[in-house]
Amino acid sequence: MTVSGRRSRTAQKREKCTVSRHRYDTQDLRGPSAASMTIKIALVQLRVVDSKEKNLKNAIDLIRIAKKEKDANVVVLPECFNAPYTADSLRDVAEEIPSGETCRALSNAARDFGVHVVGGSIVESFSGRLYNTCTVWGPEGDLVATYRKVHLCDSSLSGKMTVAETKLFTAGSKYATFTVGETRIGLGICWDMRFAEFATAYRTMGCDLLIYPAVCDVPTGEQHWELLAKARALDNQTFVAFCSPARDTHAKLIPYGHSLVVDPWGRVIQRATEFQEIVVADLVLKELSDVRRRIPVFEQKRTDLYELKVDSGFRIALLQLKVGANKAQNIENALAKIRVAVADKGARVVALPECFNSPYGTQHFPAYAEEIPTGETSRSLAAIAQELGIYLIGGTIPEKCPADNKLYNTCTVWSPDGGLIATYRKIHLFDINIPGGITFRESDVLTGGSNLATVSIDGAKIGLGICYDIRFDELARLYRNQGCDMLIYPGAFNMKTGPLHWELLARGRANDTQSYVATISPARDPSAGYVAWGHSMVVDPWAKVVTEASEEEATVVADVNLQTVDEVRAQIPIFSQRRTDLYRTEGLGQ
């Protein structure tokens, strides 16, 4: 990937996200609010004491003040905010994510105060290892991102301070981003700030704000703290926020303090003292386009001489499953195949087919329907995602909604910690009548959804559709407008439409949006009442089929490379060439 590869993402139009109880990054069909053009960020520079309980209480009180009195919509805590920064103290407060005491407190605070909380960092215990991990919580209390510190601090200042994090922590290996309104935000922790390439990788992913919770000691803070913040902001023409604990002169490692926010011009716009306080800054997103237009360094990079290669992307496995009448067996079969896809094929993301726990048919949907996320299928998917540490696109199941007593055809997405991060209800119901072919009416039993849904996975933004949705190019284009790199459609085309349209539509949507497209079908069962076509496939942004199953039960894998997305869009820039004076695709209310 060239350094300038993903610069166009920040100019793309994105819908303002709304968050429901079990949904994150889920858009309705209305347009973005003008208020999303500014983020008010609060850095909570709290004093850390030798009591986890007191630290948590202090943090929650300050989050409340940041939201209620200072009207912040993003609140940031410092690195290791729930215990003093010493090896013994940190081991003592290690906890699992998201079930630990600190996580529960942050989740509740985010929900109670209706604010995004960047939870500094805590010591995460996972599979016998410790990580220095930042969690991000949405306004409904949902865990929307986790980031494990990639660069561990092993340093020695002669006669002053020695730090050896590698003796305590395991290093992370993934980037992490989340979105607030129109803004994509990248996460680092402390020592990460010293690595220019790391920050630039986030810029190439389309990030406009970089947040680093940090504990920087006084000797290095005096020399490098402000310098590094300004350098990261100026190099990448992004906003940068560093959030430190307050200074405690009695601590073994004395934090520097002076939390600060820097704008894309490299100017400090807010800075704390060394004491406990909250600093608030308004991030005016218009400044990003101003500085990038006036000083277009990302367009002027000499990629013939150097380039930043970023491991951006993931391996996805499509599970083309046999589906029978026994719901429990369908679920068990899916779980077994998921384990094999991860263990044998190295999948980071696993996608299941439409109606994988139920025969496909209007006569079956009521009997197999269950509530989300409390039903047996949801519980099973959550558990396997957490067990294997993967993202799981849960195909679809018939959903029974207790709020309105209606049935929906619903896709769920589960994060590596087992959290439900998106739900998507099929918008376009499958009502067709082909004489001599097939007649089918989902609307006799199901209700259509009314929300788009996206998820962010390892730097990629993914839009969700289900089966018949793939026929509507406007839906795919709305997802592209929102910055999606990939579209995933669990589907069950039949023996009439499958041979004619399955591959054609997948390649068409990929070509139209210059995105990856994955379509996941059940395996073909000639004895079933509804016979699925099969042929699950992944299509790349050039509209090339990169992997395809036959009609039988199978698992196929593909590597999603975001560099390919950038290359296609740069070489064939159709989205910048659209004649929006003559036509445009917009969501309702735009």
C-alpha positions in Angstrom: 0.0 0.0 0.0 1.3 3.4 -0.8 1.3 6.1 1.9 -1.3 8.0 -0.1 -3.4 5.0 -0.8 -6.5 5.7 1.4 -6.5 9.4 1.5 -9.8 9.7 -0.3 -11.7 8.0 2.5 -11.8 11.1 4.6 -13.6 12.9 1.8 -16.2 10.2 1.4 -19.7 11.0 2.7 -20.6 9.0 5.8 -23.9 8.6 7.5 -24.1 9.6 11.2 -24.3 6.4 13.2 -27.0 5.7 15.6 -26.7 3.1 18.4 -29.5 0.9 19.5 -29.5 -1.5 22.4 -27.8 -4.3 20.5 -26.5 -2.4 17.6 -23.5 -0.3 16.8 -22.6 1.7 13.7 -26.2 1.0 12.4 -27.6 3.7 10.1 -31.2 4.5 9.4 -32.2 5.8 6.0 -32.0 9.5 7.0 -29.0 11.7 6.3 -26.2 12.9 8.7 -26.8 15.7 11.2 -24.9 18.9 10.7 -23.8 18.6 14.3 -21.6 15.7 13.3 -19.2 18.2 11.8 -17.7 18.9 15.2 -16.6 16.6 18.0 -16.2 17.9 21.5 -13.6 15.8 23.2 -12.8 15.8 26.9 -9.5 14.4 28.3 -9.9 13.3 31.9 -6.5 13.8 33.6 -7.3 12.0 36.8 -5.1 11.3 39.8 -4.4 7.6 40.2 -4.2 6.2 43.7 -3.5 2.8 45.2 -7.2 1.7 45.2 -9.0 0.3 42.2 -12.3 1.1 43.8 -11.4 4.8 44.4 -9.9 5.1 40.9 -13.1 3.8 39.3 -15.3 6.1 41.4 -13.2 9.1 40.5 -13.2 8.2 36.8 -17.0 7.8 36.7 -17.5 11.1 38.5 -15.3 12.9 36.0 -17.0 11.2 33.0 -20.3 12.5 34.4 -18.9 16.1 34.7 -17.3 15.9 31.2 -20.7 15.1 29.7 -23.2 16.9 31.9 -21.2 20.1 32.6 -18.9 20.3 29.6 -21.2 18.7 27.0 -18.5 16.4 25.6 -19.5 13.6 23.2 -16.2 11.8 23.5 -14.5 11.3 26.9 -11.0 9.9 27.2 -9.3 8.4 30.2 -5.5 7.9 30.6 -3.4 4.7 30.3 -3.7 2.3 33.3 -6.2 4.6 35.1 -7.4 2.1 37.6 -4.1 1.3 39.3 -0.6 2.9 39.7 1.8 2.1 36.9 3.9 -0.5 38.6 4.2 -4.2 37.7 2.8 -5.5 41.0 -0.1 -3.0 41.1 -1.0 -3.8 37.5 -1.0 -7.6 37.9 -3.3 -7.2 40.9 -6.0 -5.4 38.9 -6.0 -7.5 35.7 -9.4 -8.5 34.5 -11.2 -10.0 31.6 -12.9 -7.9 28.9 -15.8 -7.2 28.8 -16.9 -9.0 32.0 -14.5 -7.4 34.5 -15.4 -4.7 37.1 -13.8 -1.8 35.2 -15.5 -2.7 32.0 -18.9 -3.0 33.6 -18.4 0.4 35.3 -17.3 2.1 32.0 -20.2 0.5 30.1 -22.7 1.7 32.6 -21.2 5.2 32.6 -21.3 5.4 28.8 -24.9 4.3 28.8 -26.0 6.4 31.8 -24.5 9.6 30.4 -25.0 8.9 26.7 -21.4 9.5 25.7 -18.6 7.7 23.9 -16.0 6.6 26.5 -12.4 5.8 25.4 -11.5 3.8 28.5 -7.8 4.7 28.7 -6.3 1.3 29.2 -6.5 -1.5 31.7 -4.6 -4.7 32.2 -6.5 -7.4 30.3 -6.3 -11.0 31.3 -6.9 -13.4 28.4 -5.9 -17.0 28.0 -3.2 -16.8 30.6 -1.6 -13.6 29.1 -1.8 -10.0 30.1 -2.4 -7.2 27.6 -2.4 -3.4 28.0 -5.8 -2.8 26.4 -7.9 0.2 25.5 -11.7 -0.3 25.4 -14.2 2.0 23.7 -17.8 2.2 24.8 -20.7 3.6 22.8 -23.5 5.8 24.2 -25.7 2.7 24.8 -23.0 1.0 26.8 -21.9 -1.3 23.9 -18.2 -2.3 23.6 -17.4 -0.9 20.1 -13.6 -1.3 20.0 -10.7 -2.9 21.8 -7.1 -2.1 21.2 -4.1 -4.0 22.6 -0.9 -2.0 22.8 1.2 -2.9 19.9 4.6 -1.3 20.8 5.6 -2.3 24.4 7.8 0.1 26.3 11.3 -1.2 27.1 13.4 1.9 27.9 16.0 3.1 30.3 17.0 6.6 31.2 20.3 6.3 33.0 19.8 7.0 36.7 16.2 8.1 36.2 13.7 5.4 35.0 13.7 1.9 33.6 10.6 0.4 32.1 10.3 -3.2 30.9 6.7 -3.8 29.7 7.7 -7.0 27.8 8.2 -8.7 31.1 4.6 -8.1 32.0 2.6 -7.7 28.8 2.1 -9.5 25.5 2.1 -7.1 22.5 -1.1 -6.7 20.5 -1.1 -7.2 16.7 -4.0 -5.3 15.3 -5.1 -1.7 14.6 -8.4 -0.6 16.0 -10.7 2.2 14.8 -14.2 3.4 15.6 -16.4 6.1 14.3 -18.3 8.9 15.9 -20.6 10.7 13.4 -18.5 11.3 10.3 -15.2 10.8 12.0 -13.1 7.7 12.0 -10.8 7.5 15.1 -7.6 5.5 15.5 -6.3 4.2 18.8 -2.8 3.9 20.2 -1.4 3.6 23.7 1.6 5.6 25.0 4.8 4.2 23.5 2.9 3.7 20.2 3.2 7.5 19.7 6.9 7.2 19.0 6.3 5.2 15.8 5.5 7.5 12.9 4.5 4.6 10.6 1.9 3.5 13.0 0.1 6.8 13.0 0.4 7.1 9.2 -1.1 3.7 8.8 -4.2 5.0 10.6 -4.3 8.0 8.3 -4.2 5.7 5.3 -7.3 4.0 6.8 -9.1 7.3 6.7 -8.7 8.3 10.4 -9.2 12.0 11.2 -8.4 11.8 14.9 -5.7 9.7 16.8 -6.2 9.1 20.5 -3.3 7.9 22.7 -4.0 7.3 26.4 -0.5 7.4 28.0 1.7 7.4 31.1 4.8 9.3 30.2 7.3 10.0 33.0 8.5 13.5 33.8 12.0 13.3 32.2 10.8 12.1 28.8 7.6 14.2 29.0 9.6 17.4 29.4 11.5 16.6 26.2 9.1 14.7 23.9 5.4 14.8 25.0 4.3 17.9 23.1 6.8 17.3 20.4 5.4 13.9 19.6 1.8 15.0 19.6 2.6 17.9 17.2 4.6 15.7 15.0 2.0 13.0 14.7 -0.7 15.6 14.0 1.4 17.6 11.4 2.7 14.5 9.6 -0.7 13.0 9.1 -2.8 16.2 9.1 -5.1 14.8 11.8 -6.2 15.8 15.2 -4.2 14.1 18.0 -5.1 13.7 21.7 -2.7 12.5 24.4 -4.3 11.8 27.8 -2.1 11.3 30.8 -2.8 10.7 34.5 -2.3 13.6 36.8 1.2 14.0 38.3 1.8 12.3 41.6 5.2 13.1 43.0 5.0 10.1 45.4 4.4 7.5 42.7 7.2 5.1 41.5 6.7 6.3 38.0 5.7 10.0 38.1 3.3 10.9 35.3 4.1 14.0 33.3 0.5 15.2 33.1 -0.2 18.0 30.6 -2.8 16.1 28.5 -3.3 17.9 25.3 -5.1 18.2 22.0 -3.3 19.2 18.8 -5.0 20.3 15.5 -4.0 19.2 12.0 -1.8 22.3 11.6 0.3 21.1 14.6 -1.0 23.7 17.0 -1.8 22.9 20.6 -5.5 23.9 21.1 -5.9 22.6 24.6 -3.5 21.6 27.3 -3.8 20.6 31.0 -1.6 21.5 33.8 0.0 18.7 35.8 -2.9 18.4 38.2 -6.2 16.5 38.1 -8.5 18.3 35.6 -10.6 17.9 32.5 -9.6 19.7 29.3 -12.2 20.1 26.6 -11.6 20.9 22.9 -13.9 21.4 19.9 -12.6 19.5 16.9 -13.9 21.3 13.8 -13.7 18.8 11.1 -13.6 21.4 8.4 -10.0 22.1 9.4 -9.0 18.7 8.1 -10.0 19.5 4.5 -8.5 23.0 4.8 -5.0 21.8 5.8 -5.0 18.9 3.4 -6.0 21.1 0.5 -3.4 23.8 1.3 -0.5 21.5 2.1 -1.3 18.3 0.0 1.7 16.2 1.3 -0.2 12.9 0.9 -0.6 13.6 -2.8 3.1 14.7 -3.1 4.7 11.6 -1.5 7.3 10.0 -3.7 6.0 6.5 -3.8 8.6 5.6 -6.5 11.2 6.0 -3.7 9.3 4.8 -0.6 6.0 3.4 0.5 4.3 2.4 3.7 3.1 -1.2 3.5 0.3 -1.7 6.0 -1.1 -5.1 6.8 -4.6 -3.9 6.3 -7.2 -6.6 5.7 -8.2 -10.0 7.0 -8.9 -13.6 6.0 -12.6 -14.4 5.6 -14.1 -17.9 5.5 -17.5 -18.5 3.9 -19.3 -21.6 5.4 -21.7 -23.2 2.9 -23.6 -25.3 5.3 -26.0 -28.2 5.0 -29.3 -27.2 6.6 -31.9 -29.7 7.8 -35.0 -29.8 9.9 -33.2 -30.2 13.2 -32.4 -26.8 14.6 -30.0 -28.0 17.2 -28.1 -30.1 14.7 -27.9 -27.1 12.3 -26.3 -25.0 15.1 -23.9 -27.7 16.1 -22.8 -28.2 12.5 -22.2 -24.5 12.2 -20.1 -24.4 15.4 -18.0 -27.4 14.3 -17.3 -25.9 10.8 -16.4 -22.5 12.4 -13.8 -24.2 14.6 -12.3 -25.9 11.6 -12.3 -22.6 9.5 -10.3 -20.9 12.3 -8.0 -23.7 13.3 -7.2 -25.1 9.8 -7.7 -22.1 7.5 -6.7 -19.1 9.8 -9.9 -17.2 9.3 -10.2 -13.9 11.2 -13.8 -13.4 10.0 -16.3 -16.2 9.5 -19.6 -15.8 7.6 -22.6 -18.1 7.7 -25.4 -18.4 5.1 -29.0 -17.2 5.1 -31.3 -19.2 7.4 -28.5 -21.5 8.5 -30.5 -22.7 11.6 -33.8 -23.3 9.7 -35.1 -24.7 6.4 -35.8 -21.8 4.1 -39.5 -21.4 3.7 -42.3 -19.2 5.0 -43.9 -22.3 6.6 -40.8 -22.8 8.7 -40.0 -19.3 9.9 -42.5 -19.0 12.8 -41.5 -22.4 14.3 -37.8 -21.7 14.1 -37.9 -18.0 15.1 -36.2 -16.8 18.3 -35.4 -13.6 20.1 -32.1 -11.8 19.6 -29.8 -11.9 21.5 -31.4 -14.2 24.1 -32.2 -17.1 21.8 -30.2 -20.3 21.6 -28.7 -19.5 18.2 -27.5 -16.1 19.4 -26.1 -17.5 22.6 -24.2 -20.1 20.6 -22.8 -17.6 18.2 -21.7 -15.2 20.9 -19.9 -18.1 22.8 -18.0 -19.4 19.7 -16.9 -15.9 18.7 -15.5 -15.3 22.1 -14.0 -18.7 22.4 -12.1 -18.4 19.1 -11.5 -14.6 19.2 -13.0 -14.0 15.8 -15.6 -11.8 14.1 -18.6 -13.8 13.2 -21.2 -12.8 10.5 -24.0 -14.9 11.8 -25.8 -15.6 8.5 -29.4 -15.0 9.2 -32.1 -16.5 11.4 -35.8 -15.9 11.7 -36.1 -13.3 14.4 -39.1 -13.0 16.7 -39.3 -9.4 18.1 -41.2 -9.2 21.4 -41.5 -5.4 21.0 -43.8 -5.6 18.0 -44.7 -9.3 17.8 -43.3 -9.5 14.2 -40.9 -11.8 12.5 -37.8 -10.6 10.6 -35.0 -12.2 8.6 -32.1 -11.0 10.6 -28.3 -11.0 10.4 -26.2 -10.7 13.5 -22.5 -9.8 13.8 -20.5 -10.9 16.9 -17.1 -9.5 18.0 -14.1 -11.4 19.3 -15.3 -10.8 22.9 -18.7 -12.3 22.1 -20.5 -8.9 21.9 -23.3 -8.3 19.5 -22.0 -5.4 17.4 -24.6 -5.2 14.7 -28.0 -6.5 13.6 -29.4 -6.1 10.2 -33.0 -7.0 9.2 -33.6 -7.8 5.6 -35.0 -4.7 3.9 -36.1 -6.0 0.6 -38.3 -9.1 1.0 -38.3 -11.9 -1.5 -41.6 -11.6 -3.3 -41.4 -13.0 -6.9 -43.5 -14.9 -9.4 -41.8 -16.6 -12.3 -44.3 -18.7 -14.3 -42.9 -22.2 -14.7 -40.1 -21.3 -12.3 -40.8 -20.2 -8.7 -43.3 -18.3 -6.7 -42.4 -17.1 -3.3 -43.7 -14.4 -0.9 -41.6 -13.7 2.2 -43.9 -10.8 3.1 -46.7 -13.3 3.9 -44.8 -14.0 7.1 -41.9 -11.6 7.5 -41.6 -7.8 8.0 -39.0 -5.8 6.1 -36.4 -3.9 8.1 -35.7 -0.2 7.8 -32.1 0.3 8.9 -28.7 -0.1 7.2 -26.0 -1.7 9.3 -22.2 -1.5 9.1 -19.3 -2.9 11.2 -15.6 -2.0 11.3 -13.2 -4.9 11.3 -9.4 -4.4 11.2 -9.6 -1.1 9.4 -12.3 -2.2 6.9 -15.9 -0.9 7.0 -18.4 -3.6 6.0 -22.0 -3.1 4.9 -24.6 -5.8 5.4 -27.4 -7.1 3.1 -29.4 -10.3 2.8 -30.1 -12.2 -0.4 -32.7 -10.3 -2.3 -31.1 -7.0 -1.2 -28.3 -7.6 -3.6 -30.6 -6.8 -6.5 -30.9 -3.2 -5.4 -27.9 -1.3 -6.5 -29.0 1.8 -4.6 -28.5 0.0 -1.3 -25.0 -1.0 -2.2 -24.3 2.6 -3.3 -25.5 4.0 0.0 -23.0 1.7 1.7 -20.2 2.9 -0.6 -21.2 6.5 0.2 -20.8 5.6 3.9 -17.2 4.5 3.2 -17.7 0.7 3.0 -14.9 -1.4 1.7 -16.8 -4.7 1.5 -20.4 -5.8 1.2 -21.6 -9.2 2.7 -24.8 -10.8 1.6 -25.9 -14.1 3.2 -28.3 -15.5 0.6 -30.2 -18.4 -0.7 -30.8 -18.1 -4.4 -32.8 -20.9 -6.0 -32.2 -23.2 -9.0 -34.0 -20.8 -11.3 -32.4 -17.4 -10.4 -29.1 -18.8 -9.1 -27.6 -19.9 -12.5 -28.7 -16.7 -14.1 -28.0 -14.0 -11.5 -26.0 -15.1 -8.5 -22.5 -14.5 -9.9 -23.7 -11.7 -12.1 -25.2 -9.7 -9.2 -22.1 -10.3 -6.9 -19.8 -9.1 -9.6 -22.1 -6.3 -10.6 -22.3 -4.9 -7.0 -18.5 -5.3 -6.6 -17.9 -3.4 -9.9 -20.5 -0.7 -9.1 -19.1 0.1 -5.7 -15.4 -1.0 -6.2 -15.7 -3.1 -3.1 -15.2 -6.7 -2.1 -18.5 -8.6 -2.1 -19.2 -11.9 -0.3 -22.3 -14.0 -0.9 -22.9 -17.0 1.4 -25.4 -19.7 0.4 -26.6 -22.9 2.1 -25.4 -26.1 0.4 -27.7 -27.6 -2.2 -30.1 -30.2 -1.0 -32.1 -31.6 -3.9 -34.6 -33.2 -1.5 -35.5 -29.9 0.3 -38.7 -28.0 -0.3 -36.5 -25.0 -1.4 -33.4 -26.0 -3.2 -30.5 -23.5 -2.8 -28.1 -22.8 -5.6 -24.9 -22.9 -3.5 -21.7 -21.4 -5.1 -20.8 -19.1 -2.2 -18.2 -16.7 -3.4 -15.9 -13.7 -2.8 -15.5 -11.1 -5.5 -12.8 -8.5 -5.4 -13.1 -4.7 -6.4 -12.1 -5.5 -9.9 -15.2 -7.7 -10.1 -13.1 -10.8 -10.3 -14.3 -14.0 -8.5 -11.4 -14.9 -6.2 -12.9 -17.9 -4.6 -16.1 -20.0 -5.2 -17.6 -23.1 -3.7 -19.5 -25.7 -5.7 -23.0 -26.7 -4.7 -22.0 -29.1 -1.8 -21.2 -28.3 1.8 -17.9 -26.5 1.8 -15.7 -23.8 3.4 -13.9 -21.4 1.1 -11.5 -18.7 2.2 -10.2 -15.4 0.7 -7.8 -12.7 1.9 -9.4 -9.3 1.8 -6.7 -6.8 0.9 -7.7 -3.2 1.4 -4.9 -2.1 -0.9 -6.8 -3.6 -3.8 -9.8 -1.4 -2.9 -7.6 1.7 -2.9 -5.9 0.7 -6.2 -9.2 0.2 -8.1 -10.7 3.4 -6.8 -7.6 5.4 -7.6 -7.3 4.0 -11.1 -11.0 4.1 -12.1 -12.3 7.1 -10.0 -15.9 6.8 -10.9 -17.2 8.1 -7.6 -15.4 11.4 -8.1 -16.7 11.5 -11.7 -20.4 11.1 -11.0 -22.7 13.8 -12.4 -24.4 14.7 -9.2 -26.0 17.7 -11.0 -28.0 15.1 -12.9 -28.4 12.2 -10.5 -27.4 11.0 -7.0 -28.2 8.2 -4.6 -29.2 9.4 -1.1 -30.9 8.0 1.9 -34.3 9.2 2.9 -34.2 12.7 4.4 -31.0 13.8 2.7 
